[in-house]
Amino acid sequence: MIRNEYETKFNENMRGGDGTVKIENFLTKEELYDKGRLFGKITLEKGCSIGAHVHENEMEAFHILSGTVEFNDNGEKRILKAGETTLTTSGQEHSIKNIGEETVEIIALIIFK
């Protein structure tokens, strides 16, 4: 199967963050064999963010494709750029914010524990 159209959602103030987050789901939960809930691309425009939240019984990985972000990893804030990858495991907290001038694009994967 080859796909070039994706389910797209727009989340305003996602998890208490700023602006509108665009999420394009590459695969459905069923296509992930119900072992995850997201494999897709997240887009954050300038100043946009996803607020702090904890993952329970799942992990989330972000791979930064473009832009500059401030990533909160359990209270430790770091600046990340294209080519870097994060991992938030079950019971851990994270948030992410576009702090640069260009649009941020992230590949995101959430897998159940």
Secondary structure, DSSP 8 states (H G I E B T S, - for coil): ------EEEEEETGGG-SSEEEEEESS-TTTTTTSEEEEEEEEE-TT-EEEEEE-SSEEEEEEEEESEEEEEETTEEEEEETT-EEEE-TT-EEEEEE-SSS-EEEEEEEEE-
